[in-house]
Structures are given as structure tokens and as C-alpha cells.
Amino acid sequence: MPLAPRSRVIVDATIATLSPGGEPYGLMADGAIAIDGDRVAWIGPRVELPGEWQSVESWSAEGRLVTPGLVECHSHLLFGGDRRDEFAARAAGASYQAQAASGGGVLASVEATRAASDEELLAAAQRRAWWLIRGGVTTLEVKTGYGLDTAGELRLLAIADRLRASLPIRVRITLLAGHVYPPGVEHEDYVMAVCNDLFPAAVEQGIFDFVEVYCEETVGISMEHASTILETAYRKKFPTRVSADHLSDSAGGALAPAFYSKIAAHLNFTDDVAVKAMGKAGTTAVLLPGSALELGLTGHRPPIGLLRENDVPMAVSTGCNPGTSPLANLTAAAHLGCVLFGLTPAEAFGGITTSAARALALDDGTGTLTAGSPADIAVWDAEHPEELVYWLGAPLCHALWSAGALVYGPEVSR
């Protein structure tokens, strides 16, 4: 079979394969990676490179560390304006809950998003996405959620689709159908509009990959209403995601295993009953240490020990958003996962690769470098994966390959 036009070999690399069942990082010295189109065709010691690849164009990593491209599995990049005024107020002692109750928080971003044009929203989301790409991200999840009505959410889905088409990496889109209650609308009416109006229209639009709810008793939607939305999505066979127990024990963490959701995010106040159910159901926990830092929740971290004991995979994300996590560097999120939540560096790095891929239901080898996996490859000015977690937000990404194409690095102009 002839090789694809983009075929080449990366050589002179220290490779972290993250292959399942091996050492924590699967390190390989003086390795080589053969790329055939958008897939890894072969990986191993350079001296064992098969003969058919010996004459293929090579690209030297010059001894650098090579890892799978990073996976950002939980982000809110589509919004208008910013909330730096709230950041300044919280620095002076204001609470996020008080800001939300007075019309700030998510509602402030909803207002700014509605006021922005489609082109402004797209350009701003592209800018933020490239922050993540230049930090080594090759797979990105992006949500709606700042529309809060059918027309607004459909608009954001359409812009998310344009964003996906404009980026050189893989993008997964989540319909954040139940975020917060819009002002001036009865809560029950809002939930019924989501289930009866938004869902059918969004399905016809055919853009999203997941449905998500934000269950939080102080600033999100109630467990009862979250359950209604999740049940509607489940009956229609939509993959679901749950964000819960962010600022209080909403009991929302238990919703994820109850409705076979792929992930449960935040979990700062989740109890052992929910964690045990997550372990039995195979739910992935998505940890958001940037939000815990931003809101001063370091005394209420997720139950890491219980998650370990119950074999719950732990992904790590920036949770990038304008209010509670203005963080746009995924390796920095991994660092905070260690410092604030007590993850090991190996757990944190797995959290932005293999476990994050699981959170997006990607079972094609994403988050690893193995024969047959996507040719999503990050090259770093580092010698060991622990350096990527250790240096807090350092610009260590030297080059980035997405689906076999070089998309960022010294040889790429943008």
C-alpha cells in the first residue's frame, strides 16, 4: 500500500508513549515515530526503524521530549467581553456567589455575549483556542452556555462549528443546555424550553457531540431540573456530561453515573456515595484546579483519595472561562492539580492526555503514541514529562503536529 503524501518520520526524540499497561510515561530514548497520513504507523527505537521508512523524509526533534498532543476536555471559550472587574472585586474580598446574585457571574457574560457580533465571538474564541494550541493542545472541547435561550444557544453552536472548521486541531462541541436560570423566566418554563424547543432544533442543526448540565444549588440549576434535562437527553441517545458540586454539595455528582454520563466535573464537595457510583459506572472525573484557586476553594478539594480507591479516572482541565477560571494553559492546570489537589505528576500528566481523551469518549488511541493512534504529537523543550507539570505555565512547546500535519513551531508561520 502506498504511503500517504504527508508521510514522514520524526527522529532524534525522547518519546513518552503513555502506552497502556506500561510504565507511567512509557519513556523511550532515541526513538522514532513513522507518520502515515493522519496516523502513527510505527513507533520504536530509531535503530529498529523498518526499511520502508528509511528513505522517507525525516524531521529531527533534536533530542527533545516528544509526547502525545494534549487534550483539553472542558472549556468555555465562546463568550463576549470579560469579567476582569469581578476579578478585581474578588481580590478586594467580594464573593462569587454575591456577584452572581447581583447580576454578575454567568449572567454578565450572557449579556456581553448577546451584545457581541458573530464575528467578534468567533475571533475571540480563536484567540483563546490558539493560546491552548501553542501550549501543546491538539484536541479541544468547547461549550455553549452563554445563550440561555433557544436562539442564543443555536447561535453559539453555529459559531462553535465555525471555530471547529477554522482550527487545525480536533474540536468536540458540547451543548451546555442547563447552565443557570435566565432572569425573568420561571425555572420550570426554562427547563421545558430546553427539552421541548432547544433539543429538537439543536438535533436538526446537527453540530454538537455532548449535552451538559451545571448542577449547583447556589448558582446553577437544581438537581431536579438537571435530572429532567439529562433524562430527556438520555432518552434521545445523546451522550451527556455533568458539572456538579462546584461550590456546595448539590448531590449532583451522583447524576453522572445515574444517567451514564461520560464525565462529572468539579466535584469539590462530592460525597463518597457519588464517588463509589462513579467508579462502578466508569464515569471520568474532570478536575478543575484553576477554578478552585480562583474562588479560594482550596480547603474543599475533590475527594482524590476516594477517586483513587474507586478507580475513577481523573482528567484535568483548565476549565477556561471568563469568570471562575481565566486559565488558558493546560500544563499549568496539571501543575495546580498537584499543588492544590494532591495529584502525582504522573496522574496530572495522564489527566491532560489519556484520561482527558476518555472524558471525550475518544477510544482511538488519542492521548497515547502507539501504532494506529492519531498523529497528534507535541515536541517540548524538555527531557521528561514531569518537567511539563513542574514548570508552572512555562512556554515549553517547541512544535505541534495535529493529524500528521505540523501546525505550530519554528517552521510554521501564522
Solvent accessible surface area in square Angstrom, and as a share of the most:
residue,aa,sasa,rsa
1,M,223,1.00
2,P,122,0.77
3,L,73,0.36
4,A,34,0.27
5,P,144,0.91
6,R,105,0.38
7,S,14,0.09
8,R,59,0.21
9,V,2,0.01
10,I,0,0.00
11,V,9,0.05
12,D,41,0.21
13,A,1,0.01
14,T,36,0.21
15,I,0,0.00
16,A,0,0.00
17,T,9,0.06
18,L,13,0.06
19,S,38,0.24
20,P,117,0.74
21,G,91,0.87
22,G,53,0.51
23,E,130,0.58
24,P,91,0.57
25,Y,18,0.07
26,G,14,0.13
27,L,80,0.40
28,M,44,0.20
29,A,81,0.63
30,D,77,0.40
31,G,0,0.00
32,A,0,0.00
33,I,0,0.00
34,A,0,0.00
35,I,0,0.00
36,D,44,0.23
37,G,12,0.11
38,D,69,0.36
39,R,88,0.32
40,V,1,0.01
41,A,42,0.33
42,W,52,0.18
43,I,31,0.16
44,G,3,0.03
45,P,50,0.31
46,R,101,0.37
47,V,133,0.76
48,E,110,0.49
49,L,20,0.10
50,P,35,0.22
51,G,58,0.56
52,E,117,0.53
53,W,13,0.05
54,Q,116,0.52
55,S,109,0.70
56,V,28,0.16
57,E,110,0.49
58,S,68,0.44
59,W,22,0.08
60,S,47,0.30
61,A,0,0.00
62,E,122,0.55
63,G,48,0.47
64,R,51,0.18
65,L,0,0.00
66,V,0,0.00
67,T,0,0.00
68,P,2,0.01
69,G,2,0.02
70,L,0,0.00
71,V,1,0.00
72,E,0,0.00
73,C,0,0.00
74,H,2,0.01
75,S,0,0.00
76,H,19,0.08
77,L,0,0.00
78,L,0,0.00
79,F,10,0.04
80,G,5,0.05
81,G,51,0.49
82,D,78,0.40
83,R,12,0.04
84,R,176,0.64
85,D,103,0.53
86,E,15,0.07
87,F,112,0.47
88,A,60,0.46
89,A,41,0.32
90,R,31,0.11
91,A,84,0.65
92,A,91,0.71
93,G,65,0.63
94,A,43,0.33
95,S,52,0.34
96,Y,13,0.05
97,Q,74,0.33
98,A,59,0.46
99,Q,17,0.08
100,A,20,0.15
101,A,93,0.72
102,S,95,0.62
103,G,40,0.39
104,G,13,0.13
105,G,0,0.00
106,V,16,0.09
107,L,44,0.22
108,A,31,0.24
109,S,2,0.01
110,V,6,0.03
111,E,127,0.57
112,A,32,0.25
113,T,3,0.01
114,R,123,0.45
115,A,90,0.69
116,A,18,0.14
117,S,53,0.34
118,D,57,0.30
119,E,103,0.46
120,E,103,0.46
121,L,1,0.01
122,L,16,0.08
123,A,56,0.43
124,A,27,0.21
125,A,0,0.00
126,Q,44,0.20
127,R,154,0.56
128,R,23,0.08
129,A,0,0.00
130,W,19,0.07
131,W,94,0.33
132,L,1,0.01
133,I,0,0.00
134,R,95,0.35
135,G,14,0.14
136,G,0,0.00
137,V,0,0.00
138,T,1,0.01
139,T,0,0.00
140,L,0,0.00
141,E,0,0.00
142,V,0,0.00
143,K,1,0.01
144,T,1,0.00
145,G,0,0.00
146,Y,6,0.02
147,G,2,0.02
148,L,6,0.03
149,D,68,0.35
150,T,39,0.23
151,A,76,0.59
152,G,14,0.14
153,E,4,0.02
154,L,37,0.18
155,R,63,0.23
156,L,1,0.01
157,L,0,0.00
158,A,40,0.31
159,I,2,0.01
160,A,0,0.00
161,D,53,0.28
162,R,100,0.36
163,L,0,0.00
164,R,62,0.23
165,A,91,0.71
166,S,55,0.36
167,L,15,0.08
168,P,50,0.32
169,I,11,0.06
170,R,55,0.20
171,V,2,0.01
172,R,59,0.22
173,I,0,0.00
174,T,0,0.00
175,L,0,0.00
176,L,3,0.02
177,A,3,0.02
178,G,0,0.00
179,H,10,0.05
180,V,11,0.07
181,Y,37,0.14
182,P,12,0.08
183,P,97,0.61
184,G,89,0.86
185,V,66,0.38
186,E,124,0.56
187,H,89,0.40
188,E,91,0.41
189,D,84,0.43
190,Y,13,0.05
191,V,0,0.00
192,M,72,0.32
193,A,37,0.28
194,V,6,0.04
195,C,10,0.06
196,N,96,0.49
197,D,77,0.40
198,L,3,0.02
199,F,0,0.00
200,P,63,0.39
201,A,32,0.25
202,A,0,0.00
203,V,70,0.40
204,E,154,0.69
205,Q,65,0.29
206,G,61,0.59
207,I,21,0.11
208,F,31,0.13
209,D,43,0.22
210,F,7,0.03
211,V,0,0.00
212,E,2,0.01
213,V,0,0.00
214,Y,20,0.08
215,C,0,0.00
216,E,1,0.00
217,E,114,0.51
218,T,75,0.44
219,V,23,0.13
220,G,9,0.09
221,I,0,0.00
222,S,43,0.28
223,M,74,0.33
224,E,127,0.57
225,H,20,0.09
226,A,0,0.00
227,S,27,0.17
228,T,41,0.24
229,I,0,0.00
230,L,0,0.00
231,E,69,0.31
232,T,26,0.15
233,A,0,0.00
234,Y,99,0.38
235,R,173,0.63
236,K,94,0.40
237,K,167,0.71
238,F,30,0.13
239,P,57,0.36
240,T,4,0.02
241,R,0,0.00
242,V,0,0.00
243,S,3,0.02
244,A,0,0.00
245,D,1,0.01
246,H,4,0.02
247,L,14,0.07
248,S,16,0.10
249,D,74,0.38
250,S,12,0.08
251,A,47,0.36
252,G,0,0.00
253,G,0,0.00
254,A,35,0.27
255,L,6,0.03
256,A,0,0.00
257,P,13,0.08
258,A,65,0.50
259,F,35,0.14
260,Y,149,0.57
261,S,5,0.03
262,K,78,0.33
263,I,0,0.00
264,A,0,0.00
265,A,0,0.00
266,H,16,0.07
267,L,1,0.00
268,N,9,0.05
269,F,49,0.21
270,T,11,0.07
271,D,64,0.33
272,D,61,0.32
273,V,105,0.61
274,A,5,0.04
275,V,0,0.00
276,K,101,0.43
277,A,36,0.28
278,M,0,0.00
279,G,24,0.23
280,K,181,0.77
281,A,46,0.35
282,G,34,0.32
283,T,2,0.01
284,T,1,0.00
285,A,0,0.00
286,V,0,0.00
287,L,0,0.00
288,L,6,0.03
289,P,0,0.00
290,G,6,0.06
291,S,1,0.01
292,A,0,0.00
293,L,93,0.46
294,E,42,0.19
295,L,29,0.14
296,G,60,0.57
297,L,19,0.09
298,T,63,0.37
299,G,70,0.67
300,H,92,0.41
301,R,115,0.42
302,P,1,0.01
303,P,28,0.18
304,I,4,0.02
305,G,37,0.36
306,L,51,0.25
307,L,0,0.00
308,R,98,0.36
309,E,132,0.59
310,N,36,0.18
311,D,124,0.64
312,V,6,0.03
313,P,32,0.20
314,M,19,0.08
315,A,0,0.00
316,V,0,0.00
317,S,0,0.00
318,T,0,0.00
319,G,3,0.02
320,C,7,0.04
321,N,17,0.09
322,P,13,0.08
323,G,2,0.02
324,T,13,0.07
325,S,1,0.01
326,P,81,0.51
327,L,32,0.16
328,A,24,0.19
329,N,35,0.18
330,L,2,0.01
331,T,8,0.05
332,A,6,0.05
333,A,0,0.00
334,A,0,0.00
335,H,36,0.16
336,L,18,0.09
337,G,0,0.00
338,C,28,0.17
339,V,98,0.56
340,L,29,0.15
341,F,0,0.00
342,G,31,0.30
343,L,9,0.04
344,T,62,0.36
345,P,55,0.34
346,A,34,0.26
347,E,50,0.22
348,A,0,0.00
349,F,1,0.00
350,G,15,0.15
351,G,0,0.00
352,I,0,0.00
353,T,0,0.00
354,T,47,0.27
355,S,20,0.13
356,A,0,0.00
357,A,2,0.02
358,R,116,0.42
359,A,0,0.00
360,L,2,0.01
361,A,49,0.38
362,L,21,0.10
363,D,141,0.73
364,D,47,0.24
365,G,25,0.24
366,T,11,0.06
367,G,4,0.04
368,T,15,0.09
369,L,0,0.00
370,T,39,0.23
371,A,70,0.55
372,G,44,0.42
373,S,2,0.01
374,P,10,0.06
375,A,0,0.00
376,D,13,0.07
377,I,0,0.00
378,A,0,0.00
379,V,0,0.00
380,W,5,0.02
381,D,71,0.37
382,A,9,0.07
383,E,137,0.61
384,H,58,0.26
385,P,0,0.00
386,E,77,0.34
387,E,48,0.21
388,L,2,0.01
389,V,4,0.03
390,Y,138,0.52
391,W,127,0.45
392,L,105,0.52
393,G,31,0.30
394,A,30,0.23
395,P,131,0.83
396,L,32,0.16
397,C,12,0.07
398,H,35,0.15
399,A,0,0.00
400,L,0,0.00
401,W,1,0.00
402,S,7,0.04
403,A,43,0.33
404,G,1,0.01
405,A,33,0.26
406,L,41,0.20
407,V,17,0.10
408,Y,59,0.22
409,G,10,0.10
410,P,97,0.61
411,E,121,0.54
412,V,50,0.29
413,S,108,0.70
414,R,183,0.67
